[in-house]
């Protein structure tokens, strides 16, 4: 069901419209797309130069939550309506879709177009996915549960070349060596998993055929339970992979096949996707333009300042003692380092090499 909205200005009329739409949407059994000019904002930052109506925004947000709708992120301009004097702007035009629609179209997105003579920007709903090239290496915690992975890591680490006398450089070299071999092992494991799933499904169909004929014995029944357990284990590991990729905290206890689980995944992915960036007031979507702008931005942020810095030449009334000074400058013990590392969350990464604390 597709609903086009042009909401009234009067708060009472708007409330009546939200109640009517909520009734219609909740009665509908399929997917919903609702779009248009809602004449209402959701948060204070959606308005510029005009008063923010907290009550109206709360009622509008309550309507969205009660219908289970998700807002589609709009790229381009931050505001969709602008007064002719350009002193007042608001985000009034939006797209909302039902949760299940995000499962069907995970790459769905919206964009604002040029306004020209109108006071409103047209908005466009579309499905778009951009390839930003190969992704950096990242250690996934579910790999630890893969059969043979721990033994593979141990043997690969022990066989890694150790040619540098410097401990830190040697560690970095062994991690680099291990990373290259893990990529190959995981790729081969994925291929084997696809083949294993196909064989397990084929075996399950054969067992079901025997049981359906009434000729099955306890042997077939036990074998069927083993095949189902193997399929569930593979599906469980796959769900852990999806959860970490989408960066969600999820206690997976049999819920990984639910619509809610996949809805959370797709919503998080949809929010995290970079579909473009505004460069000098112009919306850019080409991956090369986006990557170059990110690179330039952070190069400027982290570059060494060119101007001279201030010098403070004075005596401070409060200083630390000599013992405190020595304590700050003493060598850090290995036990302190281990305590700091072991005290971090397993899903945190100490550096950009892709290995998490869970790996260590």
N, C-alpha and C positions, 0 to 999 in steps of 0.2 A: 504494500500500500504506500503510495507516494502522496504526501500532503504538502500543499503550498500554502504558506501563511503570510498574511499581511495584518499584523496585530493592531488593534486600536490604541489610542494614546491614553484614554481614561483608565485609571487603575482598576475600577470595578469591572469595566468591560473586559479588561485583560484577564482578570481572575476568572470570570465566567468562561472565557475562551480556553484557559488552561484546564479548567474542570471538564469542559466538553471534550477537548482533545484527549485528556487522560482517559475518559470513559471510552472513547472510540478506539484508542490504541490498545487499551487493556482487553477490549472485546475481540480484537483482531488476533487471529491464530498464526499469521505468517510474519514475514519481515516488514519493517517499517522504515521509510525515509521521510523525514519532515524537514522542510527548508523554507527560507524566506526571510522577511523583515519582521522580527519579533518585537521591535520597539521596546526592548528591555536589555539590560546588561547583566552579567553574572557576577562580576567583581569590580572594585573601584577603578582598577587600571584600565577597564574597558571604556572609560569616559575621560575626556579632556576638555576643560573649559566649561563644563556643566556640572550640576549637582548630582551626587550619587544617592539614589533612593535605596536605602538598605532593605526596607520592608519589601519593596517591589522585587529586588534581586533575590531575597530569600524565598519568596513565593514562587518565582520563576525556577530557581534551583530545586525547590521541593517538587514542582511539577516534573522536571527532568528525571529526578531520582525515582519518583513514584512510577514512572512509565518504563524504567530500565533502559533509557536511551543513553547513548554515548555521543559526545560532541566530536565531530571530525575536525582535526587541526587545520587551520587556514594558514597557508603560506602567503607571502607578499606583504601587503600593507597591514598595519596593526589595527586600523579603523576602517569600517566599511561605509560610514556616513560622515559627511563633512558639510558644515554650514557654508553658505556662499562667502562669508567673511573670513573663513578659514580659522576662526578663533574657537570654534566648538566642533569636537569630533567624538564619535562613539562607534562601538562595535555592535551593530544591531542585527546584521545579517549573518546567518549561521546554517550549518547542516547538522542534523542529528540522525543517527541510525540506531537500529536495534543491535543488541550484543551479538546475536547470531550472524548478523551480516558481516561483522568483522572477522568471524571464522571463515566465511565463504570468500571474502575479499580482504585479506590481511594488508594489502598495499593501497587501500583506499585513502584518498587525501583530497583536500580542497585548496583552492587558490583564489585570491582576489585579482580581478582584472582592472584595466584602466577605466577611470570614471568618465572622462571627456566632459560632456555638458551636464550630466546628471549629478545629483548630490549623493547618490549611492554608487558604490562600486559593485559591478556584477560579481557573483561568486560562482565558481565552477567545481563540480564534484567529478572526480576521475580516479582511475586506478593507475598508479605509476610506480615503477621500481627502477632505481639507478644503480649501476655497477661502479663501485668505487675502487675496483681492483682487488688483488689478493689481500686477505685480512691478516693481521699480525698473529704470530703464534700465541696461543692461550691454553694454559693447563686446565682441563676439566676434571672435577672431582670424581665423576662417575667412572673415569678410566681406572681408578684404583680397584673398582669392583669387577673389572674385566678379567676373565681367566687368563693367567699367564703374564699379565702386565707387570706386576711387581717383580717377578723373576727376570723379566726382560730388562727393566730399568736397572736392577742390580748388576746383571751381567754386562750391560752396555756401559755403565758407569765404571766398572772395574777394568773394562777393556779400552777406555778412553785414553788417548795419549797424554802423558804428563811430561812436558818438555821445559816448562818454565819454573825457575826456582822461587819466583814470587808467588806466595800462596793465593792472593786475591786473583791475580791474572790466570793462575792455574785453574782455580775454581770456575772463573768465567769461561775459560776454554773448554772445560769438561761439560759445563752446562750447554754451551753452543753445540758441542758434539752430540750430546744427549738429545737436544731439541730436534736436530736433523733426523736422527734415527726414530724418535717418537712419531714424527710426522708420517714416516713410511709405514711404521707398525700399525698406527691407527687407520691409515688408508687401507691397508690389507685387511685389517680386522673388520672394517665396515663392509668390504666386499664379501668376506666370509659370512658376516651376519645376514646379509641379504640372501645369500644362498641357503643359510641355515633356516631362516624364516620360511622360505619357499618349501624346503624339505619337510619342516615340521607341519606346515599347513597341509601338504600332500598326505603325510602320514595320518594327520588328524581326520581328514576326509575318508581315508581308507578304513580307519577304526570305526568312525561313525556309520559307515556303510555296513560293516559287519554287525555292529550293535543294533542298527535299525532293522536288520533282517531277523533279529532274535536269536542269532547263533553265537553271540558274543559270550565269552567266559570272563572269569575274574582276572585272567591275564590281560585280556583286551581292556578291561575297565581300569586296571592299575596302569597299563601303558598309556591310556588316554589321559589319566591324571598327570603322569610325568610329562607328556607332551604339552599339556595346558600350562603346567608350572614353568616349563622352559620358555614358552611364548610370553607368559606374564613377566618373567624375569627380564627378557629382552625389551619388552614394552616399558617396564619400570625404569630401566637404565636409559632408554630413549627419552622418557619424560624428565629425568634428572638432567639430561643434556639440554633439553628445551628450556627448563626452568633457569639453569645457569646462564644460558645465552640471553634470555630475556631479563636477567638480573632481578629475579623475584625471589623473596624468601618464602619457601613453601615446604610444609611438612607433608611429604608424599606418603599417604597411608591408604592406598586403594582409590584415591580420588583423581588419579591422573587421566582417567578416561572421561571425566565428567565435562559437560559443556562449560561449567563455571571455570574449571582449570584452564581449558583452552581459550576461554574468553579472556581470562586474566593475562595469559601469554600474549595473545594477539593485541590486546589493548596496550600492554607495556611495549611491545614491539612497535606498534603504531605511534606511540608517544616518543619513542627513542629515535625513530628514523629521521635522518637529515635529508630533507627533500630539496633544500635550496637555501640560499642566503641572500640578504640584501646588501649589495655593494654599491656605494655612492647613490643610494636611492633607487637602484635598479635590481629587481629580483632575478637571480641567476640560479639555474638548475644543473648546468653541465658539470659533471664530476670534476673535470680539470680546473674549472673556474672556482668551484667550492673549495677544493683542496689547496689551491694556490692562495686563496684568501685566508684560510685557516693558518697556513704556514707563515704568511706575511704578518698576520695579526700577532701570533705568539713570538715570532722573531723580534718584532718591535717591543713587545712587552718584556722580554727577557734579555734584550740587548743591554750592554753596559752603557750607562748614561754618559753622554759626551761632555756635559758641563761639569765644572769643578764642584766638589761637594763642600759643605760647610765644615770648618774646623772649630772644635770647642776647646778653648784654652782657659780652664778654670779649676779651682779646687772644689771638690764635691764634699758637702758637709757629712754625708753618710756613705761609708764604704764598707765592704766586706772585710772580714779578718784575714790574717795571713793563712790560718788553717783552712778557712773556707776557700780561699784562692787556690791553695794547693790541691784541695779536694776536687775542684772544678777542672783542674789541668792534669790530674793524675791519669795513668793508663787505665783504660776500661778493661775489666776482667772478662774472661771467657764466660764465666757463670752469669755475669750481668747481661752479656749479649744473648746468651741462651734464654734467660728469663724473659728478656724483652721480646724475642722472636716467638717463644712458646706462648706468650701472653696475648699475641695478636689473633684476630679471627682467621679461620681457615680460608675464607673466601677473599681475604685481602692480599694485595700484591705488594711486596717490598720494592719492586722496581719495574721497569718497562720491558723486562725480558719475557714476560708471560707466565712465569712460574709463581704460583700462589704460596702462601704460608702453609696451606694444606699439603702441598707437595713436600716441603721440607719436614 
